[in-house]
Amino acid sequence: MSVLTKIDIVFSESLDPASVDSTSVILRKSDGKILCTAEYNDSDKTITVSPSTALYNANTYSCVLTGIKDRSGNEMPSRAISFST
């Protein structure tokens, strides 16, 4: 993955847009949290995570999702998605 890319996370159903924010989508590296924004697009059911700075090359990151709900109010179990640059 490029160090300048945005991260797209695609879901199988529509989410409650109010449940997607900087507290429910956290980007982390082994030594701490990375500032980012998270935007939800309902038309393609995708959260786009945009790091505030370029990521470091040859590193492993995780995107932690917590407190995200679907349109019916069901909360998705917390999970971490790992990726490398």
N, C-alpha and C positions, 0 to 999 in steps of 0.2 A: 504494500500500500504506500502511496506517495505521502511524504511528510506534509504536503500542502493540501491534501484532499479533505473533503467533508465526509462524514460517516453517515450513511443512510441505513436505517433500520426499518424493515418492512413488516407490517402486521397483517394477519388474515382477516381482521375485522376492524371496524371504525373505533377510534378511541375518543374519550372525552377530552377535548382540547385543553380544558382547564386543568387537567391532571398532568400535562406535559410542560415542565418548566425546569429551571436550573436546580431545583431541589429533587426532582424525580429522575433526572438524567445527569449522571456524574461521570466525567471523564477522569481516569486516574492513570498514573504511572507509578512504578514501585515506590518512589519517594514522595508521593502526594498527589493532591487534586490538581487538575489543569482547568483553568478558566475556559468556559465554552458557553455557547448558546444552543438551545434546542428548540426547533420549530416543527410543528406538526402540520402535515398536509393531508386533509381528509380525502381528497380526490384519489390519491394513490396509497392512502393508509401508511404513510412514511413519516418517521421522525428523522430530521436532518440535524446532526450534531456538528457544530462549527467551532473548532478550537480557536481561541483568541490569538494564538501564535502558531507558527509552524511546529510540528512535532519533531522530535529528535529521530534521526536516522538510526536504524538497527536497534530499536527498542520495542518492548512489548507493552501494550496499553490495555486497559479494560474500560468498558463503558458499563456503568452500573445503572440498572433501571429499577426503580422502586416507587411504589405508590401510584403507578399508572393504572387508569381505569378505562373500561370500555364504555360505550354509550349507555349501557344498562346500569352502570355503577359498579360492576364487578371488578375488583382489584386484581391485577395480574400478579402472580408470585414474583418476588424480587429475583433478579438474575443479573449475572455479569457476562458480558460478551468480550472475549479477548481477541486482539489482533496485533500484528507486528508491522513495523515500518521497514 
